[in-house]
């Protein structure tokens, strides 16, 4: 289940509080209820930027600016991703595609579960010369086409996936990467070290350490990581995390579940930056 929904005030949920012990934990919900409850919530949300951002539509410009700077940094790697095709995961009405990805890639596909949001995105974007496919599916049921994407962008959506489905989805994204491709994750994180649960939309917000552990369990390594700047106080910290497969594909195949079939042609290259002047000093780089 997905949508680019993620602007939420931190610590609004308190499902580990003993006073809430009579309420079902979001994390403990069975998968069917977890995804169905989220789908029902988003079916009631208007197909607008303000709806996508939980009433915080005014931060969209700052969000896009931060994403632009981060992507430019990735294009300056010694072995950068290409700019032929990108995938927008949990696209909502296409806000990120329209204002960000279409400015950088020759073709952009998007995937979104809510049919009303997909229809709105199609209405707004179908005529754009760089617009590709519109997929209507939840990420727990979606696998990208193999060896297709230079960048797969996942923003404010992975909190709608159970841990095992998140790992499986990222496995599928590895399948979908071209040579030198990158998966970018942009998500809320907690500062408490604990999982925050939102029963309203049936989602979770993970600590950064937990999110990074899941990324590594999926067979990815972190190439670049940076906190989004200039968001209002009181919101969850948002991190942009650029990832690549953690090992050569032949070795990776020996370490993943035997039910996952991976292509053998993807090449993993060392990271590193070319000179630039646009990057903030508080970015975190984890390079070979």
Secondary structure as GFF3:
##gff-version 3
##sequence-region A 1 288
A	DSSP	three_ten_helix	18	20	.	.	.	ID=ss1
A	DSSP	alpha_helix	31	43	.	.	.	ID=ss2
A	DSSP	alpha_helix	49	52	.	.	.	ID=ss3
A	DSSP	three_ten_helix	57	59	.	.	.	ID=ss4
A	DSSP	alpha_helix	60	75	.	.	.	ID=ss5
A	DSSP	beta_strand	85	89	.	.	.	ID=ss6
A	DSSP	alpha_helix	95	99	.	.	.	ID=ss7
A	DSSP	three_ten_helix	101	103	.	.	.	ID=ss8
A	DSSP	beta_strand	107	112	.	.	.	ID=ss9
A	DSSP	alpha_helix	115	125	.	.	.	ID=ss10
A	DSSP	beta_strand	131	136	.	.	.	ID=ss11
A	DSSP	three_ten_helix	139	141	.	.	.	ID=ss12
A	DSSP	beta_strand	149	155	.	.	.	ID=ss13
A	DSSP	three_ten_helix	158	160	.	.	.	ID=ss14
A	DSSP	alpha_helix	163	176	.	.	.	ID=ss15
A	DSSP	beta_strand	177	189	.	.	.	ID=ss16
A	DSSP	beta_strand	196	198	.	.	.	ID=ss17
A	DSSP	beta_strand	203	205	.	.	.	ID=ss18
A	DSSP	alpha_helix	208	217	.	.	.	ID=ss19
A	DSSP	beta_strand	220	227	.	.	.	ID=ss20
A	DSSP	beta_strand	237	245	.	.	.	ID=ss21
A	DSSP	alpha_helix	249	253	.	.	.	ID=ss22
A	DSSP	beta_strand	284	285	.	.	.	ID=ss23
###
